[in-house]
Amino acid sequence: MQVIQIHHPMSADTPINKPIVLAMGFFDGLHLGHQAVIKRAKTIAEERGLPLAVLTYDHHPKLVYAKLSADENKYLTTRQRKLDLFEKLGVDIVYMVNFTSQFSALKPQEFVDEYLMGFHAQVVVAGFDHTYGPKDIATMARLPEYAQERFAIVTVGEQEIDHQKISSSRIRRNITDGDIKTVNELLGYHYQTIGTVVHGEARGRTIGFPTANVSHDVHYWLPAVGVYVTRIKIGDTWYPSVTSVGHNVTFGEGRPVTVEVYIIDFNEAVYGEVATVEWCYRLRGEEKFASVDALVTQMTADTDHARQYLAHDFHELALD
């Protein structure tokens, strides 16, 4: 897969000089609704014998229009994770556009003339609610007006699960609520976050449950406080694990949120390792225990539950 970074104004020699089928979207999370767009475009590309290209952006367009809150500037998928998922879906070319004030000032007709025509798009595919400029005039319904019959247009309708639209905002709400089961159903793969293993207080080691303290970038959406069945990838190997997102309230109040991963049947130093945490299932909320012994008893039960889940109930999803 070829990734082409674009900064506006785009130079004439930037696009690949051959006809393509083009899918458009920001695609944060690349959930099942997004996948429906990519898969439809892939089918058309194969039928026409053309490469499949995607036009997407390096950060959320909202960043250009307003000062974002900390939550608004978080992502379900990092740039690299999104690229990895594009490749799994059979994308041949990714046009990664740097969304800037200059780019956002393009009129819809200018966007079509400079970018969609500049990319040599024969077919353009996008979701029904995709916009490429001001929401009142840059809609899929009005794209034929700007296309002027120079390329075909395919609009993919709303995708639903449980009679509700599949959307990135819905998934963010589910993550915030700790509903990882629904998150994974909507994504079509297990939600992942990536961080670096750093030193914590090493308290887990003293009670028989050494944990890897995984420090995450602030732009990740972390699940709600609680305890989860997870898998953790260190190097090229996946390990079964139990992960606590919480404040360690048993050991005091007002503590910061940490992500602590107990790797089952594992006893190696992994400080400095880049670790991928794959979130599978929420076991329970955070609890304050009356004693360390009570905490150890619960952690033992959590570990047993995680073993059972990963041995019997865990199934890889389509894009895992």
C-alpha positions as CSV (number, residue, x, y, z in Angstrom):
1,M,0.0,0.0,0.0
2,Q,1.3,3.4,-1.0
3,V,0.8,6.3,1.4
4,I,1.1,9.8,-0.1
5,Q,1.2,12.8,2.3
6,I,-0.4,15.9,0.9
7,H,-0.2,19.5,2.0
8,H,-2.4,22.1,0.3
9,P,-1.9,23.5,-2.3
10,M,-1.2,20.1,-3.9
11,S,1.5,20.1,-6.5
12,A,0.4,18.7,-9.9
13,D,2.9,15.8,-9.8
14,T,1.8,14.6,-6.3
15,P,-1.1,12.2,-7.4
16,I,-0.5,8.9,-9.1
17,N,-1.1,9.4,-12.7
18,K,-3.7,6.7,-13.4
19,P,-7.4,6.3,-12.9
20,I,-8.7,5.1,-9.5
21,V,-11.7,4.4,-7.5
22,L,-11.7,6.8,-4.5
23,A,-13.3,6.4,-1.1
24,M,-13.6,9.5,1.0
25,G,-13.8,10.0,4.8
26,F,-12.0,10.8,8.0
27,F,-12.7,7.2,9.2
28,D,-11.8,7.6,12.9
29,G,-12.1,4.0,14.2
30,L,-12.7,2.5,10.8
31,H,-15.8,0.9,12.3
32,L,-18.3,-1.3,10.4
33,G,-20.0,1.7,8.9
34,H,-16.7,2.9,7.5
35,Q,-15.8,-0.6,6.4
36,A,-19.0,-0.7,4.3
37,V,-17.8,2.3,2.4
38,I,-14.3,0.8,1.8
39,K,-15.7,-2.6,0.9
40,R,-18.1,-1.1,-1.6
41,A,-15.3,0.9,-3.2
42,K,-13.1,-2.2,-3.3
43,T,-15.8,-4.2,-5.1
44,I,-16.1,-1.5,-7.7
45,A,-12.4,-1.2,-8.1
46,E,-12.0,-4.9,-8.7
47,E,-14.9,-4.9,-11.2
48,R,-13.2,-2.1,-13.1
49,G,-9.7,-3.3,-12.7
50,L,-8.6,-0.1,-11.0
51,P,-6.6,0.6,-7.8
52,L,-8.6,1.5,-4.7
53,A,-7.5,4.8,-3.1
54,V,-8.7,6.5,0.0
55,L,-8.7,10.2,0.7
56,T,-8.5,10.9,4.5
57,Y,-7.0,13.4,6.9
58,D,-4.2,13.4,9.4
59,H,-6.2,14.9,12.2
60,H,-9.9,15.7,12.9
61,P,-11.1,18.7,10.8
62,K,-12.8,20.1,13.9
63,L,-9.3,21.1,15.1
64,V,-9.2,23.8,12.4
65,Y,-12.5,25.3,13.2
66,A,-12.5,25.6,17.0
67,K,-10.5,25.1,20.2
68,L,-11.1,21.5,21.1
69,S,-11.6,20.2,24.6
70,A,-9.3,17.4,25.7
71,D,-12.0,14.8,24.9
72,E,-12.7,16.3,21.5
73,N,-9.0,15.9,20.6
74,K,-8.9,12.2,21.2
75,Y,-9.0,9.4,18.5
76,L,-10.2,5.8,18.3
77,T,-7.4,5.1,15.8
78,T,-4.0,6.6,15.5
79,R,-2.6,7.4,12.1
80,Q,-0.6,4.2,11.9
81,R,-3.5,2.1,13.2
82,K,-5.8,3.5,10.6
83,L,-3.2,2.8,7.9
84,D,-2.8,-0.8,9.1
85,L,-6.6,-1.3,8.9
86,F,-6.8,0.3,5.4
87,E,-4.2,-2.2,4.3
88,K,-6.2,-5.1,5.7
89,L,-9.2,-3.9,3.8
90,G,-7.3,-4.0,0.5
91,V,-6.6,-0.3,-0.1
92,D,-3.9,0.3,-2.6
93,I,-3.2,4.1,-2.2
94,V,-3.9,6.4,0.8
95,Y,-3.9,10.1,0.2
96,M,-3.3,11.5,3.7
97,V,-4.2,15.2,3.5
98,N,-3.0,17.7,6.1
99,F,-6.2,19.4,7.1
100,T,-5.3,23.1,7.5
101,S,-7.0,26.5,7.4
102,Q,-6.0,26.9,3.8
103,F,-7.4,23.5,2.8
104,S,-10.6,24.1,4.7
105,A,-11.2,27.4,2.8
106,L,-11.6,25.5,-0.5
107,K,-15.1,25.9,-2.0
108,P,-16.8,22.6,-2.9
109,Q,-16.2,23.1,-6.6
110,E,-12.5,23.8,-6.0
111,F,-12.2,20.7,-3.9
112,V,-13.7,18.6,-6.7
113,D,-11.7,20.2,-9.4
114,E,-8.4,20.2,-7.6
115,Y,-8.6,17.0,-5.6
116,L,-11.1,14.5,-7.0
117,M,-10.2,15.3,-10.6
118,G,-6.6,15.7,-9.6
119,F,-6.6,12.2,-8.3
120,H,-8.1,10.9,-11.6
121,A,-11.1,9.5,-9.8
122,Q,-13.4,7.5,-12.0
123,V,-15.7,6.6,-9.2
124,V,-16.1,8.4,-5.8
125,V,-17.6,6.5,-2.9
126,A,-18.5,7.9,0.5
127,G,-21.0,7.6,3.3
128,F,-24.4,9.3,3.1
129,D,-23.4,11.9,5.7
130,H,-19.9,12.7,4.4
131,T,-19.1,16.3,3.8
132,Y,-16.2,17.9,2.0
133,G,-16.7,21.5,3.1
134,P,-19.6,23.6,4.6
135,K,-22.3,21.2,5.7
136,D,-25.1,23.0,3.9
137,I,-23.5,22.9,0.5
138,A,-20.8,20.2,0.5
139,T,-23.0,17.2,0.8
140,M,-23.2,13.9,-1.1
141,A,-26.6,15.0,-2.4
142,R,-24.9,18.0,-4.1
143,L,-21.8,16.2,-5.3
144,P,-23.2,15.4,-8.8
145,E,-23.7,19.2,-9.3
146,Y,-19.9,19.7,-8.8
147,A,-18.9,16.5,-10.5
148,Q,-20.5,17.6,-13.8
149,E,-20.7,14.0,-14.9
150,R,-16.9,13.7,-14.9
151,F,-17.0,10.7,-12.5
152,A,-19.5,8.3,-11.1
153,I,-20.8,8.8,-7.5
154,V,-21.7,6.0,-5.1
155,T,-23.3,6.9,-1.7
156,V,-23.4,4.2,1.0
157,G,-26.4,4.3,3.3
158,E,-26.6,4.3,7.0
159,Q,-25.3,1.2,8.8
160,E,-27.0,0.0,12.0
161,I,-26.6,-2.4,14.8
162,D,-29.5,-2.8,17.3
163,H,-31.5,-0.2,15.3
164,Q,-28.9,2.5,16.0
165,K,-26.5,4.1,13.6
166,I,-22.9,2.8,13.8
167,S,-20.9,5.9,14.4
168,S,-17.6,7.0,15.9
169,S,-19.4,9.2,18.5
170,R,-21.5,6.2,19.6
171,I,-18.3,4.1,20.0
172,R,-16.7,6.9,22.0
173,R,-19.7,6.9,24.4
174,N,-19.5,3.1,24.8
175,I,-15.8,3.4,25.6
176,T,-16.5,6.1,28.1
177,D,-19.1,3.8,29.7
178,G,-16.8,0.8,29.7
179,D,-19.0,-1.2,27.3
180,I,-16.1,-2.8,25.5
181,K,-18.3,-5.7,24.2
182,T,-20.4,-3.3,22.2
183,V,-17.4,-1.3,21.1
184,N,-15.8,-4.4,19.6
185,E,-19.1,-5.3,17.9
186,L,-19.3,-1.9,16.3
187,L,-15.7,-1.8,15.2
188,G,-15.5,-5.3,13.8
189,Y,-12.2,-5.8,15.6
190,H,-11.0,-5.6,19.2
191,Y,-10.3,-2.1,20.3
192,Q,-6.6,-1.4,20.9
193,T,-4.5,1.2,22.6
194,I,-0.7,1.6,22.5
195,G,1.6,2.9,25.2
196,T,5.0,2.5,26.8
197,V,5.7,0.4,29.9
198,V,7.0,2.8,32.6
199,H,7.9,2.4,36.3
200,G,5.0,2.6,38.7
201,E,4.9,2.1,42.4
202,A,5.8,-1.7,42.1
203,R,3.2,-2.5,44.7
204,G,1.7,-5.3,42.7
205,R,5.0,-7.2,42.9
206,T,4.8,-7.3,46.7
207,I,1.4,-9.0,46.6
208,G,2.1,-11.5,43.9
209,F,0.6,-9.6,41.0
210,P,3.3,-7.6,39.3
211,T,1.8,-5.3,36.7
212,A,3.1,-3.4,33.7
213,N,2.2,0.3,34.0
214,V,1.4,1.3,30.4
215,S,1.6,5.1,29.9
216,H,-0.7,6.2,27.0
217,D,-0.7,9.3,24.8
218,V,-3.4,11.8,25.9
219,H,-5.1,11.5,22.5
220,Y,-6.3,7.9,23.2
221,W,-9.8,7.1,24.3
222,L,-9.3,5.0,27.3
223,P,-12.1,2.7,28.7
224,A,-13.9,3.7,31.8
225,V,-12.4,3.0,35.2
226,G,-12.7,-0.7,35.9
227,V,-11.1,-4.1,35.4
228,Y,-10.9,-5.7,32.0
229,V,-10.0,-9.0,30.3
230,T,-7.3,-8.0,27.8
231,R,-4.5,-9.2,25.7
232,I,-1.2,-7.4,25.6
233,K,1.4,-7.5,22.8
234,I,5.0,-7.0,23.6
235,G,7.4,-7.4,20.7
236,D,5.6,-9.9,18.3
237,T,3.9,-11.9,21.0
238,W,0.4,-11.7,22.5
239,Y,-0.1,-12.5,26.2
240,P,-3.3,-13.0,28.2
241,S,-3.8,-10.3,30.8
242,V,-6.0,-8.5,33.2
243,T,-6.0,-4.7,33.0
244,S,-7.0,-2.2,35.7
245,V,-7.9,1.3,34.6
246,G,-8.2,3.2,37.9
247,H,-7.0,5.3,40.8
248,N,-5.8,2.5,43.1
249,V,-8.3,3.7,45.7
250,T,-7.4,0.9,48.0
251,F,-4.1,2.7,48.6
252,G,-5.4,6.2,49.0
253,E,-7.6,8.9,47.6
254,G,-7.0,11.5,44.9
255,R,-4.6,9.3,42.9
256,P,-4.2,9.7,39.1
257,V,-5.7,7.3,36.6
258,T,-3.3,4.5,35.6
259,V,-3.4,1.6,33.2
260,E,-1.9,-1.4,35.0
261,V,-1.7,-4.7,33.1
262,Y,-1.2,-8.0,35.0
263,I,0.3,-10.4,32.4
264,I,-0.8,-13.9,33.3
265,D,2.0,-16.5,33.8
266,F,4.7,-13.9,32.8
267,N,7.6,-12.7,34.9
268,E,10.0,-10.6,32.8
269,A,11.0,-7.0,33.0
270,V,9.4,-5.0,30.2
271,Y,10.2,-1.4,31.0
272,G,10.6,0.7,27.9
273,E,8.7,-1.7,25.7
274,V,6.0,-0.4,23.4
275,A,2.9,-2.4,24.4
276,T,-0.4,-2.8,22.6
277,V,-3.4,-3.4,24.9
278,E,-6.3,-5.2,23.3
279,W,-9.5,-4.7,25.2
280,C,-11.8,-7.8,25.3
281,Y,-14.3,-7.7,28.1
282,R,-15.2,-5.6,31.2
283,L,-15.1,-7.7,34.4
284,R,-16.2,-5.1,37.0
285,G,-15.8,-1.6,38.2
286,E,-13.1,-0.3,40.5
287,E,-13.5,-1.2,44.1
288,K,-12.0,-0.1,47.3
289,F,-11.0,-3.1,49.4
290,A,-10.8,-3.2,53.2
291,S,-7.5,-5.0,53.1
292,V,-4.7,-6.1,50.9
293,D,-5.8,-9.8,51.4
294,A,-9.3,-8.9,50.1
295,L,-7.7,-7.2,47.0
296,V,-5.5,-10.3,46.4
297,T,-8.6,-12.6,46.6
298,Q,-10.4,-10.5,44.0
299,M,-7.4,-10.3,41.7
300,T,-7.1,-14.1,41.8
301,A,-10.8,-14.4,40.9
302,D,-10.3,-11.8,38.1
303,T,-7.4,-13.8,36.7
304,D,-9.3,-17.0,36.8
305,H,-12.2,-15.3,35.0
306,A,-9.8,-13.9,32.4
307,R,-8.3,-17.4,31.8
308,Q,-11.7,-18.9,31.2
309,Y,-12.8,-16.0,28.9
310,L,-9.7,-16.1,26.7
311,A,-9.7,-19.9,26.5
312,H,-13.4,-20.4,25.7
313,D,-15.2,-17.1,24.8
314,F,-12.5,-15.1,22.9
315,H,-12.9,-15.1,19.2
316,E,-10.9,-13.1,16.7
317,L,-13.0,-10.6,14.8
318,A,-12.9,-9.9,11.0
319,L,-10.1,-7.2,11.2
320,D,-8.1,-8.6,14.1
